[in-house]
Structure formats: C-alpha cells, structure tokens
Amino acid sequence: MAGDTLTGTPRTDAEISGLDALEIAGREKEVSRGARLWAATWPKLAALALAIGIWQVVVWSGWKPPWSLPGPVVVGEELIRQASGAQLWEGIAITLRRAAVGYVFSVAVGLLVGLAVARSRVLRAAIGSMITALQTMPSIAWFPLAILLFELSEKAIFFVVVLGAAPSIANGVISGVDYVPPLLLRAGRNLGARGLNLYRYVIAPAALPAIVAGLKQGWAFSWRSLMAGELLVVGISQTSLGAQLTYARELADSPWLLATMIVILVVGLLVDAAFGAADKAIRRRWGVLDQAGQ
C-alpha cells in the first residue's frame, strides 16, 4: 500500500505505476555507506591480487633470474625497509614539492591562456592549434632545450613540467567554454550577467566538468614530465624518487627499483582518487549522479 501524494489516500500496489514506481524502486535500492564502500573497494583489491598473482607466476616461471626480477615478497620487504628509513620520505617530499610548484604554475598559465583563447577569435586562430601541438609533443623532447637554457637545475625540470601540463589544462578550459549551451549564455545576459560576472556565474559553472577533466589530464602530464626530468637531471638531488630509480638501476638493485616504482604508482593513485572525488561532487551537484548507486 502507498498513499496518494495529493489526497493522502492509500493506494494498492496495482495502482502504483509510472514515476511513483521508479521512486519506490530507487528507495529500495538504497544501501548503507559500508556496502557502498565495499562495492567500490573490492574490485580494486581483486585487481591488485590478480596483478600480484601474475607477477609471482612470472617469477616462478624462471623467465628472468631473481636478481633481475624479484618476487612480490622480496619487493614488499624492501618497501617496508625503505619506509622505515628517512631516504624514501625525503625523496617523496622533494618530488611532491616539485610536482606541486610546477602544477600550480601550470594551472595558472593554463587557465589564463585557455580563457583568453576561448574568448578571442584572433587568439584562437593564432595559437589554438599550437596549444594542441604542444600537448601532443613528448615532454622528454623538451629536456635538451631545457638543459641548454637552464643547465642541470631545478629550473630545467620546472620548465618541462609546465610545458607538459599547461597545454592540457588550457585545452580543457577551451573545450569546456566551447560546449556551454548558447541558451545559458542568453539567459545569463537577460538576467544582467555581463563581462566577468557572465564568466563567474554562467560560463565557469557550466564548463567546470571539462575544466576538471583538463586539470586531471594536466596532472598526469606534469607527473610524467617530472619523473622524466628526475631521471635525467640526477645531479641536483640525491634523494628524489626519480634519482632513486636511477641509483637503483645503476646498482642493479631490483627490489629497491621496483619498490620505488610502487611508491610512484601509489602517489598517482592517490591523486587520481582526489580528482575522482572532485568529479563525483560535481556530478552530484549537477544531479547526474545516481545517489542509490554511489
């Protein structure tokens, strides 16, 4: 039995149909927070277990000698040993500091350039395609120029990180602004939104999903550029994650090398989770997130 939404009179199940049936079905699907957390966690745990299992099978197959490809247990022990010392944490701090500084500057440049190009037809015709070309250019190709300009220094890494991330962020802004429905723009102007207010209250909220996607892609490019830089520009730091990879390779210390690679992977997963949470919040605000399924 269910009550009529207008009169309050009870209705039989046979009378429940249409949107009422969909609403009731949605309520029945609601689950606890713990169940939602487990539903989001178990696929990741299963994928992790599968990857470790395949890794161990490859080691058992004898494809490579143990000193070249150690097993998960050996690498796990090395990771625990590294985590108990100061060197790993110093390397993480140095690498994250470089990533944060380069990424923040890239965001500022990407947002400004993206808004300028999206707003100006002249700029779009002049440099619109150049931004895409810069985005597709491998970041490693910038390092010879960066070393010539700045030598083996922090500035060389910073230069490549910005060039790797800013074009992706700018393209995200341009794409987001381009796909704002004209109806929203007309409605905003009719309500008195002009100039900066139009961008603040109409264009920016409408373009936010594409902008967040550009920010996420920009982070991926900046992280990749940073790792390449730290592998090449080793002399300026003795403890960064990229430098530790280089030292482990030179010493043929495979457990150390793989443990450092796992740390780099975990950092990437944590940042991806942060962007995923931001994307979910935006979709919830837009009303396109299934509350019962999330």
C-alpha positions as a Markdown table, in Angstrom:
| # | Residue | x | y | z |
|---|---|---|---|---|
| 1 | Met | 0.0 | 0.0 | 0.0 |
| 2 | Ala | 1.1 | 3.6 | -0.7 |
| 3 | Gly | -0.5 | 7.0 | -0.1 |
| 4 | Asp | -1.6 | 9.3 | -2.9 |
| 5 | Thr | 0.8 | 12.2 | -3.0 |
| 6 | Leu | -2.1 | 14.7 | -3.4 |
| 7 | Thr | -5.0 | 13.3 | -1.4 |
| 8 | Gly | -3.2 | 11.2 | 1.1 |
| 9 | Thr | -5.5 | 8.2 | 0.4 |
| 10 | Pro | -3.9 | 4.8 | 0.3 |
| 11 | Arg | -3.4 | 3.0 | -3.0 |
| 12 | Thr | -2.9 | -0.6 | -3.8 |
| 13 | Asp | 0.3 | -2.0 | -5.4 |
| 14 | Ala | -1.6 | -2.4 | -8.7 |
| 15 | Glu | -2.2 | 1.4 | -8.7 |
| 16 | Ile | 1.4 | 2.3 | -8.3 |
| 17 | Ser | 3.0 | 2.9 | -11.6 |
| 18 | Gly | 5.0 | 5.4 | -13.7 |
| 19 | Leu | 7.2 | 7.8 | -11.7 |
| 20 | Asp | 5.9 | 6.5 | -8.3 |
| 21 | Ala | 7.1 | 3.0 | -9.1 |
| 22 | Leu | 10.5 | 4.4 | -10.2 |
| 23 | Glu | 10.8 | 6.4 | -7.0 |
| 24 | Ile | 9.9 | 3.4 | -4.8 |
| 25 | Ala | 12.3 | 1.2 | -6.7 |
| 26 | Gly | 15.1 | 3.7 | -6.1 |
| 27 | Arg | 14.4 | 3.8 | -2.4 |
| 28 | Glu | 14.6 | 0.0 | -2.2 |
| 29 | Lys | 18.0 | 0.1 | -3.9 |
| 30 | Glu | 19.5 | 2.4 | -1.2 |
| 31 | Val | 22.3 | 0.7 | 0.6 |
| 32 | Ser | 24.4 | 1.5 | 3.6 |
| 33 | Arg | 27.7 | 3.5 | 3.4 |
| 34 | Gly | 29.7 | 0.5 | 4.3 |
| 35 | Ala | 28.1 | -1.5 | 1.5 |
| 36 | Arg | 28.9 | 1.3 | -1.0 |
| 37 | Leu | 32.5 | 1.5 | 0.3 |
| 38 | Trp | 32.9 | -2.3 | -0.1 |
| 39 | Ala | 31.4 | -2.2 | -3.6 |
| 40 | Ala | 34.0 | 0.5 | -4.6 |
| 41 | Thr | 36.9 | -1.3 | -2.9 |
| 42 | Trp | 36.6 | -5.0 | -3.7 |
| 43 | Pro | 37.2 | -4.6 | -7.5 |
| 44 | Lys | 40.5 | -2.7 | -6.7 |
| 45 | Leu | 41.5 | -5.4 | -4.2 |
| 46 | Ala | 40.7 | -8.1 | -6.7 |
| 47 | Ala | 42.7 | -6.3 | -9.4 |
| 48 | Leu | 45.7 | -5.9 | -7.0 |
| 49 | Ala | 45.6 | -9.6 | -6.0 |
| 50 | Leu | 45.4 | -10.6 | -9.7 |
| 51 | Ala | 48.4 | -8.4 | -10.6 |
| 52 | Ile | 50.5 | -9.8 | -7.7 |
| 53 | Gly | 49.5 | -13.3 | -8.6 |
| 54 | Ile | 50.6 | -12.8 | -12.3 |
| 55 | Trp | 53.8 | -11.2 | -11.1 |
| 56 | Gln | 54.5 | -14.2 | -8.8 |
| 57 | Val | 53.7 | -16.7 | -11.6 |
| 58 | Val | 56.1 | -14.9 | -14.0 |
| 59 | Val | 58.8 | -15.1 | -11.3 |
| 60 | Trp | 58.2 | -18.8 | -10.7 |
| 61 | Ser | 58.4 | -19.4 | -14.5 |
| 62 | Gly | 62.1 | -18.5 | -14.4 |
| 63 | Trp | 61.7 | -16.1 | -17.3 |
| 64 | Lys | 64.3 | -13.8 | -15.6 |
| 65 | Pro | 66.8 | -14.5 | -12.8 |
| 66 | Pro | 65.7 | -13.4 | -9.3 |
| 67 | Trp | 68.3 | -10.7 | -9.2 |
| 68 | Ser | 66.7 | -9.1 | -12.3 |
| 69 | Leu | 63.0 | -9.8 | -11.4 |
| 70 | Pro | 62.4 | -10.4 | -7.7 |
| 71 | Gly | 59.1 | -11.7 | -6.4 |
| 72 | Pro | 56.4 | -9.7 | -4.6 |
| 73 | Val | 57.6 | -10.8 | -1.2 |
| 74 | Val | 61.1 | -9.6 | -1.7 |
| 75 | Val | 60.0 | -6.3 | -3.1 |
| 76 | Gly | 57.5 | -5.9 | -0.2 |
| 77 | Glu | 60.2 | -6.5 | 2.4 |
| 78 | Glu | 62.4 | -3.9 | 0.6 |
| 79 | Leu | 59.5 | -1.4 | 0.6 |
| 80 | Ile | 59.0 | -1.9 | 4.3 |
| 81 | Arg | 62.7 | -1.4 | 4.9 |
| 82 | Gln | 62.7 | 1.8 | 2.8 |
| 83 | Ala | 59.6 | 3.1 | 4.6 |
| 84 | Ser | 61.3 | 2.7 | 7.9 |
| 85 | Gly | 64.2 | 5.0 | 6.9 |
| 86 | Ala | 64.4 | 8.7 | 6.1 |
| 87 | Gln | 65.6 | 8.4 | 2.5 |
| 88 | Leu | 62.3 | 7.4 | 0.9 |
| 89 | Trp | 60.3 | 10.1 | 2.7 |
| 90 | Glu | 62.8 | 12.7 | 1.8 |
| 91 | Gly | 62.5 | 11.6 | -1.8 |
| 92 | Ile | 58.7 | 11.7 | -1.7 |
| 93 | Ala | 58.8 | 15.2 | -0.2 |
| 94 | Ile | 61.3 | 16.6 | -2.8 |
| 95 | Thr | 59.3 | 15.1 | -5.7 |
| 96 | Leu | 55.9 | 16.2 | -4.4 |
| 97 | Arg | 57.3 | 19.7 | -3.8 |
| 98 | Arg | 58.5 | 19.9 | -7.4 |
| 99 | Ala | 55.2 | 18.5 | -8.6 |
| 100 | Ala | 53.1 | 20.9 | -6.6 |
| 101 | Val | 55.0 | 24.0 | -7.6 |
| 102 | Gly | 55.1 | 23.1 | -11.3 |
| 103 | Tyr | 51.5 | 22.0 | -11.3 |
| 104 | Val | 50.1 | 25.1 | -9.6 |
| 105 | Phe | 52.0 | 27.3 | -12.0 |
| 106 | Ser | 50.7 | 25.2 | -14.9 |
| 107 | Val | 47.2 | 25.6 | -13.7 |
| 108 | Ala | 47.5 | 29.4 | -13.5 |
| 109 | Val | 49.0 | 29.5 | -17.0 |
| 110 | Gly | 46.6 | 27.0 | -18.5 |
| 111 | Leu | 43.5 | 28.8 | -17.1 |
| 112 | Leu | 44.6 | 32.2 | -18.3 |
| 113 | Val | 45.6 | 31.0 | -21.7 |
| 114 | Gly | 42.5 | 28.8 | -22.1 |
| 115 | Leu | 40.1 | 31.7 | -21.1 |
| 116 | Ala | 41.9 | 34.1 | -23.4 |
| 117 | Val | 41.8 | 31.8 | -26.4 |
| 118 | Ala | 38.2 | 30.8 | -25.8 |
| 119 | Arg | 37.2 | 34.4 | -25.6 |
| 120 | Ser | 39.2 | 35.8 | -28.5 |
| 121 | Arg | 38.7 | 34.6 | -32.1 |
| 122 | Val | 42.0 | 36.2 | -33.1 |
| 123 | Leu | 44.0 | 34.3 | -30.4 |
| 124 | Arg | 42.1 | 31.0 | -31.3 |
| 125 | Ala | 43.1 | 31.4 | -34.9 |
| 126 | Ala | 46.7 | 32.3 | -34.0 |
| 127 | Ile | 47.6 | 29.8 | -31.3 |
| 128 | Gly | 44.6 | 27.4 | -30.9 |
| 129 | Ser | 46.2 | 24.6 | -32.9 |
| 130 | Met | 49.6 | 25.4 | -31.4 |
| 131 | Ile | 48.3 | 24.5 | -27.9 |
| 132 | Thr | 47.2 | 21.1 | -29.2 |
| 133 | Ala | 50.5 | 20.6 | -30.9 |
| 134 | Leu | 52.3 | 21.4 | -27.6 |
| 135 | Gln | 50.1 | 18.9 | -25.8 |
| 136 | Thr | 51.0 | 16.1 | -28.1 |
| 137 | Met | 54.7 | 16.8 | -28.0 |
| 138 | Pro | 56.5 | 14.3 | -25.8 |
| 139 | Ser | 57.8 | 16.0 | -22.7 |
| 140 | Ile | 61.2 | 14.2 | -22.9 |
| 141 | Ala | 61.8 | 16.1 | -26.2 |
| 142 | Trp | 61.9 | 19.4 | -24.2 |
| 143 | Phe | 64.8 | 18.4 | -22.0 |
| 144 | Pro | 67.7 | 19.0 | -24.4 |
| 145 | Leu | 66.5 | 22.6 | -24.7 |
| 146 | Ala | 65.8 | 22.9 | -21.0 |
| 147 | Ile | 69.3 | 21.8 | -20.2 |
| 148 | Leu | 70.8 | 24.2 | -22.7 |
| 149 | Leu | 68.8 | 27.1 | -21.2 |
| 150 | Phe | 68.9 | 26.3 | -17.5 |
| 151 | Glu | 71.7 | 23.6 | -17.2 |
| 152 | Leu | 71.2 | 20.7 | -14.8 |
| 153 | Ser | 69.0 | 22.6 | -12.4 |
| 154 | Glu | 65.5 | 22.8 | -10.8 |
| 155 | Lys | 64.6 | 25.3 | -13.4 |
| 156 | Ala | 65.1 | 22.8 | -16.2 |
| 157 | Ile | 62.7 | 20.4 | -14.5 |
| 158 | Phe | 60.2 | 23.2 | -13.8 |
| 159 | Phe | 60.3 | 24.3 | -17.4 |
| 160 | Val | 59.5 | 20.9 | -18.8 |
| 161 | Val | 56.7 | 20.3 | -16.2 |
| 162 | Val | 54.9 | 23.5 | -17.1 |
| 163 | Leu | 55.2 | 22.8 | -20.8 |
| 164 | Gly | 53.9 | 19.3 | -20.3 |
| 165 | Ala | 50.9 | 20.3 | -18.2 |
| 166 | Ala | 49.7 | 23.8 | -19.2 |
| 167 | Pro | 48.6 | 22.9 | -22.7 |
| 168 | Ser | 46.3 | 20.1 | -21.5 |
| 169 | Ile | 44.8 | 22.4 | -18.9 |
| 170 | Ala | 44.3 | 25.2 | -21.5 |
| 171 | Asn | 42.6 | 22.7 | -23.9 |
| 172 | Gly | 40.3 | 21.6 | -21.1 |
| 173 | Val | 39.2 | 25.2 | -20.5 |
| 174 | Ile | 38.7 | 25.9 | -24.2 |
| 175 | Ser | 36.7 | 22.7 | -24.6 |
| 176 | Gly | 34.5 | 23.5 | -21.6 |
| 177 | Val | 33.8 | 27.0 | -22.7 |
| 178 | Asp | 33.0 | 25.9 | -26.3 |
| 179 | Tyr | 30.4 | 23.4 | -25.1 |
| 180 | Val | 28.5 | 25.9 | -22.9 |
| 181 | Pro | 24.9 | 25.9 | -24.3 |
| 182 | Pro | 24.1 | 29.2 | -26.0 |
| 183 | Leu | 20.8 | 29.1 | -24.2 |
| 184 | Leu | 22.6 | 29.5 | -20.9 |
| 185 | Leu | 24.5 | 32.5 | -22.2 |
| 186 | Arg | 21.4 | 34.2 | -23.4 |
| 187 | Ala | 19.7 | 33.5 | -20.1 |
| 188 | Gly | 22.6 | 34.9 | -18.2 |
| 189 | Arg | 22.7 | 38.1 | -20.3 |
| 190 | Asn | 19.0 | 38.5 | -19.9 |
| 191 | Leu | 19.4 | 38.3 | -16.2 |
| 192 | Gly | 22.1 | 41.0 | -16.3 |
| 193 | Ala | 25.3 | 39.0 | -16.3 |
| 194 | Arg | 27.9 | 40.8 | -18.3 |
| 195 | Gly | 31.7 | 40.6 | -18.6 |
| 196 | Leu | 33.4 | 38.9 | -15.6 |
| 197 | Asn | 30.0 | 38.2 | -14.0 |
| 198 | Leu | 29.0 | 36.2 | -17.0 |
| 199 | Tyr | 32.1 | 34.0 | -16.7 |
| 200 | Arg | 31.8 | 33.7 | -12.9 |
| 201 | Tyr | 28.1 | 32.8 | -12.7 |
| 202 | Val | 27.3 | 31.2 | -16.0 |
| 203 | Ile | 30.3 | 30.0 | -18.1 |
| 204 | Ala | 32.6 | 28.8 | -15.3 |
| 205 | Pro | 30.0 | 26.5 | -13.6 |
| 206 | Ala | 28.8 | 25.2 | -17.0 |
| 207 | Ala | 32.4 | 24.5 | -18.1 |
| 208 | Leu | 33.5 | 23.0 | -14.8 |
| 209 | Pro | 33.3 | 19.3 | -15.7 |
| 210 | Ala | 35.6 | 19.8 | -18.8 |
| 211 | Ile | 37.9 | 22.0 | -16.8 |
| 212 | Val | 38.3 | 19.4 | -14.1 |
| 213 | Ala | 39.0 | 16.8 | -16.8 |
| 214 | Gly | 41.7 | 19.1 | -18.2 |
| 215 | Leu | 43.2 | 19.6 | -14.7 |
| 216 | Lys | 43.3 | 15.8 | -14.2 |
| 217 | Gln | 45.0 | 15.3 | -17.6 |
| 218 | Gly | 47.3 | 18.2 | -16.8 |
| 219 | Trp | 48.4 | 16.5 | -13.6 |
| 220 | Ala | 49.1 | 13.3 | -15.5 |
| 221 | Phe | 51.3 | 15.1 | -18.0 |
| 222 | Ser | 53.1 | 17.1 | -15.2 |
| 223 | Trp | 53.8 | 13.9 | -13.2 |
| 224 | Arg | 55.1 | 12.1 | -16.2 |
| 225 | Ser | 57.3 | 15.1 | -17.1 |
| 226 | Leu | 58.6 | 15.3 | -13.6 |
| 227 | Met | 59.6 | 11.7 | -13.5 |
| 228 | Ala | 61.4 | 12.0 | -16.8 |
| 229 | Gly | 63.2 | 15.1 | -15.5 |
| 230 | Glu | 64.3 | 13.5 | -12.3 |
| 231 | Leu | 65.6 | 10.5 | -14.2 |
| 232 | Leu | 67.7 | 12.8 | -16.5 |
| 233 | Val | 68.7 | 15.6 | -14.1 |
| 234 | Val | 70.1 | 13.5 | -11.3 |
| 235 | Gly | 72.9 | 15.6 | -10.0 |
| 236 | Ile | 70.8 | 18.3 | -8.4 |
| 237 | Ser | 69.3 | 15.9 | -5.8 |
| 238 | Gln | 70.4 | 12.8 | -4.1 |
| 239 | Thr | 67.0 | 11.6 | -2.7 |
| 240 | Ser | 64.2 | 12.4 | -5.2 |
| 241 | Leu | 62.1 | 9.4 | -6.4 |
| 242 | Gly | 63.5 | 9.7 | -9.9 |
| 243 | Ala | 67.1 | 9.9 | -8.7 |
| 244 | Gln | 66.4 | 6.8 | -6.5 |
| 245 | Leu | 65.2 | 4.9 | -9.6 |
| 246 | Thr | 68.4 | 5.9 | -11.4 |
| 247 | Tyr | 70.7 | 4.8 | -8.5 |
| 248 | Ala | 68.8 | 1.5 | -8.1 |
| 249 | Arg | 69.3 | 0.8 | -11.8 |
| 250 | Glu | 73.0 | 1.6 | -11.7 |
| 251 | Leu | 73.5 | -0.6 | -8.7 |
| 252 | Ala | 71.3 | -3.4 | -10.3 |
| 253 | Asp | 69.2 | -3.3 | -7.1 |
| 254 | Ser | 65.9 | -4.6 | -8.5 |
| 255 | Pro | 64.0 | -4.7 | -5.2 |
| 256 | Trp | 64.8 | -1.1 | -4.5 |
| 257 | Leu | 63.9 | -0.1 | -8.1 |
| 258 | Leu | 60.6 | -1.9 | -8.0 |
| 259 | Ala | 59.7 | -0.6 | -4.5 |
| 260 | Thr | 60.3 | 2.9 | -5.7 |
| 261 | Met | 58.1 | 2.3 | -8.8 |
| 262 | Ile | 55.4 | 1.1 | -6.5 |
| 263 | Val | 55.6 | 4.3 | -4.4 |
| 264 | Ile | 55.3 | 6.4 | -7.6 |
| 265 | Leu | 52.3 | 4.3 | -8.6 |
| 266 | Val | 50.6 | 4.8 | -5.2 |
| 267 | Val | 51.1 | 8.6 | -5.4 |
| 268 | Gly | 49.5 | 8.6 | -8.8 |
| 269 | Leu | 46.5 | 6.5 | -7.5 |
| 270 | Leu | 46.0 | 8.9 | -4.5 |
| 271 | Val | 45.9 | 11.9 | -6.8 |
| 272 | Asp | 43.6 | 10.2 | -9.1 |
| 273 | Ala | 41.3 | 9.4 | -6.2 |
| 274 | Ala | 41.3 | 13.1 | -5.2 |
| 275 | Phe | 40.3 | 14.1 | -8.8 |
| 276 | Gly | 37.7 | 11.3 | -8.8 |
| 277 | Ala | 36.1 | 12.7 | -5.6 |
| 278 | Ala | 36.0 | 16.2 | -7.1 |
| 279 | Asp | 34.4 | 14.8 | -10.2 |
| 280 | Lys | 31.8 | 12.9 | -8.2 |
| 281 | Ala | 31.0 | 16.1 | -6.2 |
| 282 | Ile | 30.4 | 18.0 | -9.4 |
| 283 | Arg | 28.2 | 15.3 | -10.9 |
| 284 | Arg | 26.2 | 15.1 | -7.6 |
| 285 | Arg | 25.7 | 18.9 | -7.7 |
| 286 | Trp | 24.6 | 18.7 | -11.3 |
| 287 | Gly | 22.1 | 16.0 | -10.5 |
| 288 | Val | 23.6 | 13.4 | -12.8 |
| 289 | Leu | 24.9 | 11.0 | -10.0 |
| 290 | Asp | 22.9 | 8.0 | -9.1 |
| 291 | Gln | 22.6 | 8.5 | -5.3 |
| 292 | Ala | 21.4 | 5.0 | -4.7 |
| 293 | Gly | 24.4 | 3.5 | -6.6 |
| 294 | Gln | 27.1 | 5.7 | -5.2 |
